């Protein structure tokens, strides 16, 4: 009685495998419905295009920047001289300007963005939260060239005539706030970026706060917590990595913002400690000089600036997305 | 009679005060954030409204020093480039969205596609411009409206893909199951039942993405390039409102600054009207993905 059973156990897997193969073969002979094939094939092809775009962008930029890559090597990243006439290309002033203007923007935008998100998700009643959320979204919808225009004619002069004298008077002992006041400056770029990044950070933070389970909030209130204590004990600890992700994502947006910055920063490739001085960024330099670049090596050097920019922003985006996914995964990615 | 010890009472007052202060700070942050919105829009209307007249929409730009003229070619160019970009982005983006929520639903490659789409949203727009310059402008031998449209489509595709997927995922599973139970093939179920139910959400997503990319300047600078004359040819450079505003704003001429404000007002009005109308129709919950 036992031995035939053992025997059948021994052959069973291969028998089912054979049956499966046979079934598949029969199905293949009958043919998959044409509609199924076309539908799956077409949508998969479009998905593949989306998937490959990011890789394609990096590869194409690397190939186009190749002449500059092999000619300047690592010196490109640390060189401070940007002299197209003598074919001297160093990217440090651009990297410095990008970093400082973005960090300046985040210094303002991060607390404001979190504050807005807290106000909308924890404080305001639904109807008010909808209206305010709509207005904040509008802030994100205004084209960056319009921000730039406003920056040139309104914000720049305002900073020059009202804010910078005050800063120089009270904080002038810091090298940050010394020097001439011309209206186009690192400070204007930081300010305009801050305005542009706040709605971004607040939108991501709102999503993250919405992912906090309500029973955590109720538990905190039940223990007698005030509203702020509830936020501090229930909402913030749960969403910490999402908040950090939102800020990093905001940093990515600030680094890559082009037109508004190009219009207000003054485009001068010199590293200066003063925030009142004109500066430049990776993105704004490309926007300004690309169509005027005459020699092949000049174009390649500009594209290499773009390569630096995209590699940094890819690193930032991947990090931030992973931090945010952890929290909002159930809600936003199925 | 219950008595509260004084230090407990004081502590409770302090906690309440702290809570009130933090919440006030959050409200203040919101109000301060909205100040630039009203400042920008207010200034835009004040400076731009005088420059808007019939000629603005029908005339070509005049050379410096000659008064009058308009940005008719740029308005037309923006409509053409954005329109073509939308067609491309809808084909690829909606296809990707359907793949993510239908055939690719349980495949691990779908997570890769989602991730790539999210990362693509964060690629700086100027870099997209360089990419299209290298793969379209150089091989074609010059700037063109087609290149501009492709650049905008690259930016628009991930937005459309993610909103489409989101809209499809809101369709109740019962609907899909009942269609399959009736013996309708999988692909017909996906297209005629699921996608059709979500059609309104998909349209909303496309329109929001369209409003977002219509305001892009950087990817057009060295793809569509700009043009001082009327042109609708896909193979030639074409004017766009955003590029025109940028060029005029950084010029030293008073006349051109006035035109720039008018152009910016028209551009912003176009974008905000689409955004506002779409949101008021679709109600809450839908946001441009980031």
Interface residues (C-beta under 8 A of the other chain):
Chain A: X33 X35 X36 X38 X39 X40 X42 X43 X44 X45 X46 X47 X49 X50 X51 X52 X53 X54 X56 X57 X60 X61 X63 X64 X111 X112 X115 X116 X118 X119 X120 X122 X123 X130 X132 X133 X134 X135 X136 X137 X138 X139 X140 X141 X142 X143 X144 X145 X146 X147 X148 X149 X150 X152 X153 X154 X195 X198 X199 X200 X202 X203 X204 X226 X227 X228 X229 X231 X249 X252 X253 X255 X256 X257 X258 X259 X263 X283 X286 X287 X290 X291 X303 X306 X309 X310 X313 X314 X316 X317 X318 X321 X332 X333 X334
Chain B: X15 X16 X18 X19 X21 X22 X23 X25 X26 X27 X28 X29 X30 X32 X33 X34 X36 X37 X39 X40 X41 X43 X44 X47 X91 X92 X93 X94 X95 X96 X98 X99 X100 X101 X102 X103 X104 X105 X109 X110 X111 X112 X113 X114 X115 X116 X117 X118 X119 X120 X122 X123 X124 X125 X126 X127 X128 X129 X130 X131 X133 X134 X135 X154 X157 X158 X161 X166 X169 X185 X186 X187 X188 X190 X191 X211 X212 X214 X215 X216 X217 X218 X221 X222 X225 X242 X245 X246 X249 X250 X257 X260 X261 X264 X267 X268 X271 X272 X275 X276 X279 X284 X287 X288 X290
